[in-house]
Amino acid sequence: MSLETKALRGVPWTILSYGANKLITVATTVVLARLLVPADFGLFALALLATNGLSMFNDLGLGGTLVLRQDLDRRAQGTVLTVMVGTAATLAVLLAAASPLVARAFEEPRLEEILLALAPLILLGGVNWFHEALLQRELEFRRRFVALTAQSIAYAATAISLGALADAGVWSLVGGQLAGILTYGAVLLWVVPYRVRPAFDREVAKLALGTGSGFLVQRTCAFLQENADYLAVGRVLGPTQLGFYSMAYRLGELPYWAIADPVAKVTFPGFARMRQRGEDVRPTFLSTLRTVALVACPLSLVLSAAADPFTRVILGETWLPMIPVLSILGIWGVIRPVQVTLGWLLNSAGAAGLMGAISIATLLVLVPALFVAADRGGIDAVAWVMVADMVLSSVLLTLAIRRRVQLAPGRIMRAVAPLAPALALGWIAGRVVATAVEPDLLALLLSGAATLAVYAGTLLVLAPALLPATLRQARSAVGR
């Protein structure tokens, strides 16, 4: 059984949304990397660590509730909006009050004024998250594309203007962030399919918070998992090393944002509706997992194999210490799309609490390991810890799916099994070419081509029907 037509139509729009917006963002980052120094990126990463750390409590898990609970009427949705905005306002005040303490903790006095400037974003985030969840609930991915594109353009125009014309340093990034979020909020309000008025019903709030608690635990743990490495590097090694690490991390996660996240935005509400109707989601999930892995994994592989010429050509000599980290986090990026797809299947099955428990379990191992790695091995060791964490999390999610969805790990493994040897051989080919060829631009182009060619060729030998079937599925989704 396939996802309903409206959900399938959302797949091309979510991928297009990513492609257009990340193209703008990556191009902006490359330009800013030539205008700013790594320490500016590291300092901004520390500021985002604090603001995002509080922002994850903005919706108290209610965004997921809004998508999952299709029975919420307009008044119930208004209650969700009221709770989210009230929480966001409280958190914005808390960030402003705590900014001196955060600056002192990282021994970076400039953090205080940056956090004060970013505090309003938390307040606006409460409204934005509600409207974004509303678009996801209604499967209105084309409208979301418009809002995200406007955000990216505003960020790029502001950040580059400040960096190039005003020599604003880290404030180029701060100004770009402010402009982007403000624009995003304004466009979201314009494109939502219907307006929801603030309301409050205590019983509805209690019910919604109960449903959202699993999402909140999961998001809190996910934030800590995704940012504990930033915390360890920033606290132990300082903003310059964090600048190198954060740039490599941003690049390594691009394929996840390109493929896995857009697909998850569609499959989460789609699977939730299928399960509500009593349909079996397992065949569709396996097909989705195979497609996500088939497309997303080799993109990260290219970054890993061609890390050296990529850094030299795209970012410049200032960023050369990033090369080993990018190579390692490219491997991390190969695993992440699969891990995320497994997680959202559990979410759609109403197992957000179980996902949260798994996140807590892996987090208890991850955080101390990251601090030890940063202290003893630097940013390269931190990256390897992140790879190990991704493997462990994927294994635990697979076991949880067997319990909650009655889908055997063997079936999941068979869905992606042909990819492993193809990825390994593709990486070897790309790394050999990147090492042997000069100049750097030619090495980058040929390394990427070799990686993808060997990957595709190996798949055609081991699973000749896989690529044609995926292309047919993609054409079907677009045609709908």
C-alpha positions in Angstrom: 0.0 0.0 0.0 1.5 3.4 -1.0 1.2 6.7 0.7 -1.9 8.8 -0.2 -1.6 11.0 -3.3 -1.3 14.3 -1.4 1.6 12.9 0.6 3.4 11.6 -2.4 3.1 15.0 -4.1 4.9 16.4 -1.1 8.0 14.4 -1.8 9.2 16.4 -4.8 8.4 19.7 -3.1 10.2 18.8 0.1 13.3 17.7 -1.9 13.1 20.8 -4.1 12.7 22.9 -0.9 15.9 21.5 0.4 17.7 21.7 -2.9 16.9 25.4 -3.5 17.4 26.5 0.1 20.6 24.5 0.8 22.1 25.7 -2.5 21.6 29.2 -1.3 22.8 28.4 2.2 25.9 26.5 1.1 26.8 29.2 -1.4 26.5 31.8 1.3 28.6 29.7 3.7 31.3 29.4 1.1 31.3 33.1 0.5 31.4 33.8 4.2 34.2 31.3 4.7 36.3 33.6 2.5 35.2 36.7 4.4 35.3 35.5 8.0 37.8 33.5 10.1 37.1 30.0 11.6 36.8 31.6 15.1 33.8 33.6 13.9 32.0 30.4 12.9 33.0 28.8 16.2 31.7 31.7 18.3 28.4 31.7 16.3 28.1 27.9 16.8 28.4 28.5 20.6 25.6 31.1 20.5 23.4 28.8 18.5 24.2 26.0 21.0 22.6 28.1 23.7 19.7 29.5 21.7 18.8 26.1 20.1 19.2 24.4 23.5 16.3 26.5 24.9 14.4 26.6 21.6 13.9 22.8 21.7 11.5 23.4 24.6 9.5 25.9 22.6 6.7 23.6 21.6 7.0 21.0 24.4 6.6 18.3 21.8 3.3 19.8 20.6 4.4 20.2 17.0 4.5 16.4 16.7 1.2 16.2 18.5 -0.4 18.5 16.0 0.7 16.3 13.2 0.0 13.0 14.8 -3.4 13.8 16.4 -5.6 14.3 13.3 -8.7 14.7 15.6 -7.7 18.1 17.0 -10.3 20.8 16.0 -9.6 24.5 15.6 -10.1 25.3 19.3 -7.8 22.5 20.3 -5.2 23.8 17.8 -5.6 27.3 19.3 -4.8 25.8 22.7 -1.6 24.3 21.3 -0.7 27.6 19.8 -1.2 29.4 23.1 0.9 27.0 25.1 3.7 27.1 22.5 3.8 30.9 22.4 3.6 31.2 26.2 6.5 28.8 26.6 8.6 30.6 23.9 8.1 34.0 25.7 9.3 32.5 28.9 12.4 30.9 27.3 13.3 34.1 25.5 13.4 36.0 28.9 15.4 33.1 30.4 18.0 33.3 27.6 18.5 37.0 28.1 18.9 36.6 31.8 21.3 33.7 31.5 23.5 35.3 28.8 26.2 36.5 31.2 26.5 33.0 32.7 26.8 31.3 29.4 29.5 33.8 28.3 31.4 33.1 31.5 31.1 29.3 31.1 32.7 29.3 27.7 35.2 32.1 28.6 33.9 34.2 25.7 32.7 37.7 26.7 31.3 38.4 23.2 28.8 35.7 23.7 26.7 37.8 26.0 25.7 40.5 23.5 25.2 37.9 20.8 22.8 35.9 22.9 20.9 39.1 23.8 20.5 39.8 20.1 19.3 36.3 19.4 16.9 36.0 22.3 13.9 37.4 20.3 14.3 34.5 17.9 13.1 32.1 20.6 9.9 34.0 21.0 9.3 34.1 17.3 10.2 30.4 17.1 7.1 29.4 19.1 4.8 30.9 16.4 6.9 29.6 13.6 7.0 26.1 14.8 3.2 26.0 15.2 2.6 27.2 11.6 5.3 24.8 10.2 3.6 21.9 12.0 0.3 23.1 10.7 1.6 22.9 7.1 3.0 19.5 7.7 -0.2 18.3 9.2 -2.1 19.5 6.2 0.6 18.1 3.8 1.0 21.6 2.3 4.7 21.2 1.4 4.6 23.6 -1.6 3.7 26.4 0.7 6.5 25.4 3.1 8.9 25.6 0.2 7.9 29.2 -0.4 8.6 30.2 3.2 11.9 28.4 3.4 13.1 29.9 0.2 12.3 33.4 1.4 14.2 32.6 4.6 17.3 31.5 2.8 17.3 34.5 0.5 16.9 36.9 3.5 19.7 35.2 5.4 22.1 35.2 2.4 21.5 38.8 1.4 21.9 40.1 5.0 24.9 38.0 6.0 26.9 38.6 2.8 26.2 42.3 2.8 27.3 42.6 6.4 30.4 40.5 5.9 31.5 42.1 2.6 30.4 45.7 3.0 30.6 46.3 6.8 33.3 43.9 7.8 31.0 42.8 10.6 32.7 39.5 11.5 30.5 37.2 13.6 27.7 39.8 13.4 27.3 38.9 9.8 26.1 35.5 10.9 24.0 37.0 13.7 22.3 39.5 11.3 21.7 36.9 8.7 20.1 34.6 11.2 17.8 37.3 12.5 16.7 38.4 9.0 16.1 34.8 7.9 13.9 33.9 10.9 11.9 37.1 10.8 11.2 36.6 7.1 10.3 32.9 7.6 7.7 33.9 10.2 6.1 36.5 8.1 5.8 34.2 5.0 4.5 31.3 7.1 1.7 33.5 8.4 0.9 34.4 4.8 0.9 30.9 3.4 -0.8 28.8 6.1 -4.1 27.2 4.7 -6.1 28.7 7.6 -5.5 30.9 10.6 -5.8 29.6 14.1 -6.8 31.9 16.9 -5.2 31.6 20.3 -7.5 29.7 22.8 -7.1 27.7 25.9 -8.7 24.6 27.2 -7.1 23.0 30.2 -8.1 19.5 29.4 -7.0 19.8 25.8 -3.7 21.2 26.9 -3.2 18.3 29.3 -4.0 15.7 26.6 -1.8 17.4 24.0 1.1 17.7 26.4 0.8 14.0 27.3 1.0 13.0 23.7 3.8 15.4 23.1 5.9 14.3 26.1 7.6 11.5 24.1 8.5 14.0 21.3 9.9 16.4 23.9 12.1 13.8 25.5 13.1 12.6 22.0 13.9 16.1 20.8 15.8 17.0 24.0 18.0 13.9 23.6 18.4 14.4 19.9 19.5 18.0 20.5 22.1 16.8 23.1 23.2 14.1 20.8 23.6 16.5 17.9 25.2 19.2 19.9 27.2 17.5 22.7 30.1 17.4 20.2 29.9 21.2 19.8 29.8 21.5 23.6 32.8 19.3 24.1 34.9 20.9 21.3 33.9 24.4 22.3 34.5 23.9 26.0 37.8 21.9 25.7 39.4 23.2 22.5 37.9 26.7 22.0 36.1 28.6 19.2 38.7 28.2 16.4 38.7 24.4 16.6 34.9 24.5 16.9 34.9 26.6 13.7 36.7 23.8 11.9 34.5 21.1 13.4 31.2 22.9 12.9 32.0 23.6 9.2 32.8 19.9 8.6 29.6 18.9 10.5 27.4 21.2 8.4 28.8 19.7 5.2 28.6 16.1 6.4 24.9 16.4 7.3 23.9 18.0 3.9 22.7 14.6 2.4 20.6 14.0 5.5 18.9 17.4 5.0 18.7 16.8 1.3 17.0 13.4 1.3 16.1 11.9 4.7 14.6 15.0 6.3 12.4 16.0 3.4 11.2 12.4 3.0 10.5 12.2 6.8 8.4 15.4 6.6 6.1 13.5 4.2 6.3 9.9 5.6 5.6 10.9 9.2 2.1 12.3 8.6 1.6 9.8 5.7 2.4 6.7 7.8 0.4 8.1 10.7 -2.7 8.4 8.5 -2.1 4.9 7.1 -1.8 3.4 10.5 -5.0 5.2 11.7 -6.8 3.6 8.8 -5.4 0.2 9.8 -3.1 -0.2 6.8 0.2 -2.1 6.9 3.0 0.5 6.6 5.9 -2.0 6.5 6.2 -2.6 2.7 6.0 1.2 2.1 8.6 1.8 4.8 11.1 -0.7 3.4 10.7 0.8 0.0 11.2 4.3 1.5 14.2 3.2 3.5 15.9 1.6 0.5 15.3 4.7 -1.7 16.6 7.1 1.0 19.7 5.1 1.5 20.3 4.5 -2.2 20.3 8.3 -2.9 21.6 9.9 0.3 24.4 7.6 1.3 26.7 8.1 -1.8 26.4 11.9 -1.5 28.1 11.7 1.9 30.6 9.2 0.6 31.7 11.7 -2.1 32.4 14.3 0.7 34.4 11.8 2.7 36.5 10.5 -0.2 37.2 13.9 -1.7 37.6 15.9 1.5 41.1 17.1 0.7 40.5 18.6 -2.8 37.0 19.8 -1.7 38.3 21.8 1.1 41.2 23.3 -0.9 39.0 24.3 -3.9 35.8 25.4 -2.1 36.9 26.9 1.2 40.6 27.7 0.8 43.8 27.3 2.6 42.5 28.7 5.9 40.3 25.6 6.4 42.9 22.9 5.7 42.8 21.6 9.4 39.2 20.6 8.7 40.1 17.9 6.1 40.5 14.9 8.4 37.3 15.7 10.3 35.3 16.1 7.0 36.5 12.8 5.8 35.3 11.1 9.1 32.0 13.0 9.3 31.3 12.0 5.7 31.2 8.4 6.9 28.9 9.6 9.7 26.7 11.2 7.1 26.4 7.8 5.3 24.7 6.3 8.3 22.6 9.2 9.4 19.9 9.1 6.7 19.2 5.5 7.5 19.1 6.1 11.3 16.7 9.1 10.9 14.3 7.1 8.6 14.2 4.3 11.2 13.4 6.8 13.9 10.5 8.4 12.1 8.8 5.0 11.5 8.7 4.6 15.3 7.3 8.1 15.7 4.5 7.4 13.2 3.7 4.2 15.1 3.1 6.3 18.3 6.3 5.2 19.8 7.8 8.6 20.5 8.4 7.6 24.1 10.3 4.5 23.1 12.4 6.7 20.8 13.1 9.0 23.7 14.2 6.1 25.9 16.6 5.0 23.2 18.0 8.5 22.9 18.6 8.7 26.6 20.4 5.4 26.6 22.8 6.4 23.8 23.2 9.8 25.3 24.5 8.5 28.6 27.4 6.9 26.6 27.9 9.6 24.1 28.5 12.7 26.3 31.4 11.5 28.5 33.0 9.8 25.4 32.9 13.1 23.5 34.6 15.1 26.3 37.3 12.4 26.7 37.8 12.3 22.9 38.1 16.1 22.7 40.7 16.2 25.5 42.8 13.3 24.3 42.4 13.2 20.6 41.1 16.5 19.4 38.3 17.1 16.8 39.3 14.0 14.8 38.6 11.7 17.8 35.3 13.5 18.5 34.2 12.8 14.9 34.9 9.1 15.3 32.9 9.0 18.5 30.0 10.5 16.5 30.3 7.7 14.0 30.2 5.0 16.7 27.1 6.7 18.3 25.3 6.6 14.9 26.0 2.9 14.5 24.8 2.1 18.1 21.6 4.2 17.7 20.7 2.5 14.4 21.1 -1.0 15.9 18.8 0.0 18.9 16.2 1.5 16.6 16.1 -1.6 14.5 15.5 -3.8 17.6 12.8 -1.4 18.7 11.1 -1.6 15.3 10.9 -5.4 15.7 9.1 -5.0 19.0 6.7 -2.1 18.1 6.1 -2.6 14.4 6.7 -6.3 14.1 9.2 -5.8 11.4 12.2 -8.2 11.6 15.7 -6.8 11.6 16.5 -9.3 8.8 14.0 -7.7 6.4 15.4 -4.2 7.2 19.0 -5.5 6.5 18.0 -7.1 3.2 16.4 -3.8 2.1 19.8 -2.1 2.2 22.3 -5.0 2.1 23.4 -4.4 -1.5 24.5 -0.9 -0.7 27.3 -1.8 1.7 29.8 -3.3 -0.7 28.9 -0.6 -3.3 29.6 2.2 -0.8 32.9 0.6 0.3 34.2 0.2 -3.2 33.0 3.7 -4.2 34.8 5.2 -1.3 38.1 3.4 -2.1 37.9 4.5 -5.8 37.1 8.1 -4.9 39.9 8.3 -2.3 42.5 6.8 -4.7 41.6 9.4 -7.4 41.6 12.3 -4.9 45.1 11.4 -3.7 46.6 10.7 -7.1 45.3 13.5 -9.3 46.4 17.1 -9.6 45.4 20.0 -9.7 42.8 20.1 -6.9 39.9 21.1 -9.0 40.4 18.2 -11.4 41.0 15.9 -8.4 37.6 17.0 -6.9 35.7 16.4 -10.1 37.2 13.1 -10.9 37.1 11.8 -7.4 33.3 12.5 -7.2 32.8 10.9 -10.6 34.8 7.8 -9.6 32.9 7.4 -6.3 29.5 7.6 -7.9 30.5 5.5 -11.0 31.9 2.6 -8.9 29.0 2.8 -6.5 26.4 2.6 -9.3 28.3 0.0 -11.2 28.6 -2.3 -8.2 24.9 -2.0 -7.5 24.0 -2.9 -11.1 26.1 -6.1 -10.7 24.8 -7.1 -7.2 21.2 -5.8 -7.5 20.4 -5.1 -11.2 16.8 -4.3 -10.6 17.3 -1.8 -7.7 18.3 1.3 -9.6 15.6 0.9 -12.3 12.9 0.3 -9.6 13.9 3.4 -7.7 13.8 5.5 -10.8 10.3 4.2 -11.6 9.2 5.0 -8.0 10.6 8.5 -8.3 8.8 9.1 -11.6 5.6 7.8 -10.1 5.9 10.2 -7.1 6.5 13.2 -9.4 3.8 12.2 -11.8 1.2 12.1 -9.1 
